[in-house]
Amino acid sequence: MNKIYLTVNAYLPLLMQLFRFGIVGLSAAAIHFGTVVLMVQGYTVPPLVANIFGFAVSFQMSYWGHRLWTFQESSALHRIAFPRLLFVQIVNFAANEALFFLFLAMKLPYMVALVIVLTVLPVFTFISSKLWVFR
């Protein structure tokens, strides 16, 4: 029993960090999704173009949420962490846009395609953020 408690206790900080990452990520994804839908339905912007704006708006939520909450124990300076996360997110966005294009070419409804894309790529973001951005 004591061994199980020690094992769970050892992983608790990581589990809490994953939980915070999930909350920030879901918030950023909701902002991204909402921005795209608003631009497509409200302003008739093509989905792939609206996706660029969705990324730009949600990046701010992502950076500050992860900086101030998910990786709050990090001593990484803003001038180092911000460009690193921007780089990670641009790589992530390139994959996002490519997958979004592919799903749209497959005639999936843009909302379905966007939900799939926004749920596939967060693992890359967490690992790179933990090991490099906010190290």
Buried (B, 14 or more C-beta within 10 A) or exposed (E): EEEEEEEEEEEEEEEEBBEBBEEBBEBBBEBBBEBBBBBBEEEEBEBBEBBBBBBEBBBEBBBEBBBEEBBEEBEBEEEEBBEBBBEBBEBBBEBBBEBBBEBBEEEBEBBEBBBEBBEEBBEEBBEBBBEBBBB
